[in-house]
Amino acid sequence: MSALDDAWARAERLPDAVLVAGYIVALWLVLAVVAAAVGGQQATNLAAGFVGSVTLLIGAYALLTLALNLQWGYTGLFNIGIAGFMAVGAYTTAILTAPVNPSTAGGVPGFGLPLWVGLPGGMVAAAVVGAVAALPALRLRADYLAIVTVALSEIIRLFVNWRGAAEVTYFGQTFGTGGATGIGFKSPRRVVADLVTGVGQPVVSAAQSVGVSAPNVVNIAYGLGLLVLVAASFWLLNRLVESPFGRVLKSIREDETVTQSLGKDTRLFKIKAFMIGCALMGLAGALFRGNAGYISPAQFRPTVTFYIFAALIIGGSGSNTGSILGAATFTALLFYLPARLGENLPTFGASSPGNIIDAVGPLGALNPGPLVAYVAGNVSTLRFVLIGVVLIYIVQHRPQGLLGYRNEPAASVDLSRPRADDGGETDE
């Protein structure tokens, strides 16, 4: 066994909390090193910006991956309409909390409720829409259910983009989605910023004394708040899947017909699991896409569904711990870090060629400048090539993902047969 394999085996034996916390801290250190390498005199503030942005992404994507893992990893429900359920949660929260009389010109009025009412309202709305979708759709299996969910996601996006829903009045109350221009509401980040600049002002002052700006302190605090929410969701979902209810979900994933033969109403269990997952997706949509207090239809395109599936495949379907590690790996190493490196790659004075052929050609003359310039100028596109390569490698060489070995069986007891060399019976 190589040193790398031995180190990975040791890491796999760590408790879940230690493994996840250690991994995230390691990602922070990597980002700090990158910031120190490219930041110059602003390295400290740049490192804080990197850490804050990645922490926010990890928290949001971990929530979404945990939700998808409940539906797909534990229950076998192939939901590729994640963006739509995020939109339901975000728009419901926005409509409930937007001011009744907007101060900005063209602002869309809402109900003016506090955020602690709007966020649960968004979760309930996403769960209800999930139930409405699940009632007819769960008669379908696998790819047919996927088609229904992605179609519903696009219907939701087109509806919030529809001019007829931009602003309506019912029973004397005016509200709406804002149509293509979107809607502003009370920012979750603003709530955190008020706490940080109020109660946490000594922390802000200390950070500013070492060169970290106040917005970066707020960003880090908001990201850490999302991680606390991820920890709470992780604990609740672990309790859920380890309960008799969770064992039924896993048995549905393994063989629904056998589960039905044992007297379980599998459709009811699937609807409940689907609703819980959709509620978490709605919460993540409000806190992630709406963190700045504004949302628009363009933020809920189907590509976000691909990102969440990629994170879950990397981490390991059927493992809550793997879901978080997959989200952290995807967001930090495959999505965020390549973009930051591309912004700071030295191009040796070369300008970016128009195509990859012109970029690779000068390598024959030992001139890497055009290729580096091309990569730096097109990193936002090329990182998806990197994601694709990583997914292909994982599917071929480690299809269970980083922590897929923790995929829990449906049985509550160990059903594995002892080996003959351990004193067990042989098959003969």
N, C-alpha and C positions, 0 to 999 in steps of 0.2 A: 504494500500500500504506500502510495506517495505521501509526501508531507502535506500536500494540499488535501488529499483524500482523508488523511488522518485528522487534520484540522476541521474539515467539514463534518466528519463523524462526531467529533467532540462537540461541535456547535449544535448538532441535531439533538444531542442528549440534554441540552440546557432546558430549564423550564421555559414555558412560552413567554412569560413577561420579560425574563432576562434576555432571551433570544431576540425579541422584537426591539426592546430598548437598546440593547447593544448594537444591533444592526443600524438603527436610526442614528445613534450617536456616531457610528463609523461613517455613515453617509455625511453627517455634518462635518466631520473632520476632513473628509475628501474635498468637500466644497470649500472649506476654509483654506486648505492647501492650494486649491486652484485660485482662489481669490488672492492669496498671498503672492502667487506667481505672476498674476496679471494686473493686480490692483495698484501697485506702486504705493504712493503715499495714502491712497484711499483704500488700502487693503482691508483694514478693519471694518469700515462701513460697508465695503463691497461684500465681505464675508457675511456680515449680518444680513445684507439684502438677499444673498444666495440662500442662507439658512432659513430665513423667514419665508421666502417664496416656496422653497421645496417643502418646508413643514406644512404650509397651507395645502399644497398639492397632495402630499402624502395623506393628510387628514381627510380631505375630500374624497380622494380616490379609494382610500381604505374603507370609508363608509359605503361607497357604491359597490366595491368588490365584496364586502361582507354581505350586502343585500343580494347581489347576484349569486353568491355562493350558497345562500339559503335556498334560493329558487332552483339553481342549476346543479350546484355541487351536492346538495343534500336531497333535493326532491326530484331532480331530473327534469325541471321545467325550463325549456329553451326560450328565454325571454330576450329578444334583441330589440326591444322597444324602450330601453333604459332612458334615452334622452326625452322621450315623451312623458314618462312619469316624473322625471326631474322637472320638466316644464310645468306640470300640473302643480307640484308642490311649490315651486318658485312663484308662479303667477298667482296662486291662491294667497300665499303669504303677502305678496306685493299688493294685491287688491284689498286685503283686509287691513294692512298697515299704512297704505298711502294716505296722505292727509286729505281731509274732506275738501279743503280749499287750498289747492297747491299754490305755493308762492311764486313758482316759476311760470313764465308764459308757455302755454301749450302743455302744461302738466296735466296728467290724468288723475282725477279725484278718486279717492277710495273711501274706506269706512273709518279710517283714523284710529284703529285699534292698536294697542301696544304690541311689541314684537313677541312677547311671551304668549300672546294669544294667536298671533299670526302664524308662528312656526308650527304649533300643534295643529292649527287649522289646515296648513299646507300638507302635513302628514296625513291627516284624516281624508282630505280630498284625494290625495294620491292613492290611498288605500281603497277608497270607494271606487275610483276609476279602475283600479286594478281588479276589484271584485266584479264590476260590470263587464270588464273584458274577459275575466276568467270564466264566468258562468257559461257562456257558449263556447269559448275557445278551448277550455280544458277537455272537451269531448275529443279534441284533436290531439295528435301525437307529434312530437319531435319537430320536423321541418314545417309541418302545417301550423303548429302553434307559433313557430318563429315568424312565419309569414303574417299571421294575424297581428302579432305584437309590433312588428316593424311598420305595418300599415297603420295601426292605431297611433303609433308615435308620429308618423307623418301627418295624420289627420289632426292631431293635437297641435302640431307646429303650424300647420296651415290655418287652423282656426284662430290661434292667438295672433297670427299675422293678418287676418281678415279685417278689412276696414269696417265691416259691420259690427265687429266686436270691440273696436277701438274705444268706443265710449257709448254707453247705453244708460237709460234712466228707467228704473222700475220703482214704483211706489214712492216717488219723490227722491230716491237716492240715485246719484250718478256715479258710475264706476265703469271700468273697462280694462282692456289689455294694453291699450295704447297702439295696437296695430303694429305696423312695421317699425315705428319709431320707438316702441318699447314703453316701459313705465318705470317711474322712480318711486322709491318708498324708503322707509327708515332703514338705514344700512346696519346690518349686524356688526360690521367692522366699526361703525361709529359708536356703537354701544361699548365695544371693547376699548376704543380710543378714549372715550370719556372716563372709563375706569382707570386706564393706564396713566392718563395725564392728570387725573384727580388723585385717587388713593395711591397710585404707583408713581407719583411725580419724583420721589427720591431715586427710584430705579432709572427713570428717564434721565435725570440729571447725571447720575453716575455713568450711564451709557454715553451721554454726550461728552463727558469729560475724557473718554477714551476714543472719541471720534465716531461714535455710532449715532445716526440721526434718529429723531423721535419717530418719524414714520416707519423706520425699520424696526424699532422697538415694538410699535403697535402691530406690525406685521408678524413678528415673532410671537407676540402674545396671542394674536388671533389664531395662528397656526397651532400653538400649544393648547389653546382651548378646543380646537377641533380634535387634537389627539386625545384629550380627556374624554371627549364625546365618543371617539373610536373605542377607547378602553371600556367605557360603560356599555357600548353596543356589543363589544366582544364578549364581555361577561354575561350579558343577558342572552345573547345567541348561544353561547356555550351551555348555559343552563337549559335553554330551550331544546337544543339538539341532543342533550344527554338525558332528557326526560322521556317518558313513554311516548309523548307526542313526537319528539324528534326521532325516536326509533321507528315509528310508523313512516315518517318522511323518508328515512333511509331505506326502509323496506320497499316503499313505492319506487324509489330510484332503482333498486335491484330487480324487482319483479312485481309490477302492480297487480297482475292477475293472482299471484299467490297471496298478496296482502288482502285483496278482496275476498278470497276464499276463506280467510280467517275472520271474516265478519266486519272488516273495517270499511267505512265509507270513504274511499280514497279521494273522491271528488271534493268532499268537504275539507279534507286535510290539505289538498293541493290549493284550494281557494284561500284557506287561512295562511298558508306559507307564502302564496303569491301576494296577498294583501300586506303582510308584514314586510316583505322585501320591497314592495312598492312604496310603503310609508317611509322606509329608510332612504329610498331614492329621492322621494319628494323633499325630505329634510336636507339631504346633501345638495339638491338643486337650489334650494333657497340660500343655504349657507355658503355654497361655493360660487355658483353663477351670480348670485345676488349679493355677494359680500360687500360690494361697493355701493349698494343701494340702487341699482339699476339693472334691468334685464330686458332683453329683446329676443325675438324669434331666432336670430342668427346664432345665438349661444346654444341652441339645442338641436344642432344638426346630428345626423346619425353617426358621424365619426366618433362621438364620445362613447357610443356603445361598443365600437371596435376597441377603443382604448381600455375599457373595463374588462372586456373578454381577454384581451392580451395580458392584462395584469393578473387575472385569475389563472390563466393557463401557465404563466410564469411561476406563480406562487404555488399552485397545486389545487385543483378543484376538489372540494370535499374537506378542506382544512381551513378553519378560521384563522389560525396562525399563518398558514401559507398565503391566505388572502391578503393579509396586511403586509407581509414581506414582498409579495408580488406587486402590490400597489407601490410600495417604497422603491423597489427596484425599477419598475417601469417609469415612474415619475422622475426620480432623481437621476438615474444612470442612462436611461434611454430617451427620455423626453426633454428634461430641463438641461442637464449638463452638456450634451452635444451643442445645443444652441448657444450656451454661454462660451464654450470653447471656440465655436465658429466666429463669434464676435471678436475674439481676441487672438486668433491665429495670425502669426506674422506672414505676410504675403511676399516678402522679399522684393517689394516694389512692383510686383506684377499685378496687372489688372485681370479681372475675372473673364475667362473666355466665354463665348456664347454657347458652347456645347462641350460634352465630355470628351469628344475626340480631340478637339483642340487643346483640352486640358491635359490629356494623357500624352499626346505626341511629344512635347518637350522633354519628357522623362528620358527619352533616348539620348539626349544631349546632357543628361544629368542636371536638368533644370527643373526642380520641383515647384518653383514659384507659381506657374499658371494653375497647376493642379490644386495647390493649397488655396490659392485665391478663389478657384471655382468652388471648392468645398466650403470655404468661409462664406461665400456669397449665396450658396444654395443649401445651407445646413438645415433650414427648416423643412426642406423637401427630402434631403438625403437621410435625415434621421429616421424617416419611415422605412427606408431601405434597411437601416440597421435594425429596426424593430422586426421587420420581416425576416431578416437573417437569424436573429435570436429566436424567434418563434419556430422557424424551421428546424433549428438545431435542437431546441427543447423537445419538439414533437418527435424527432427522430431518436434522440439519445437519452432524454429524460422526460418521457410523456407524462409522468406523475407530477412534474413540476418540482420546485425547490423543496416543498414539504408535503408532497402528495402521499408520502408514506404514512402520514397521520390521518389519512382518509378513514373515518370511523365506520366500522361495519354496523349493520342494522341490529345484530344480536347484542343483548346486554351482558352476555357471558362469552368467554373464549370458546369458540367451536372448533378450533384447529385440533387436528389429531396429533398425538405425540409420535415422534419418529421412532423407528425400530431400534436405533442405536441408543435411544434414551429409555428403553424399556417398554416402549409401546408396541402394539400389534403391527404386523406387516399386513399387506394387502393379500397375502397368499393364504 
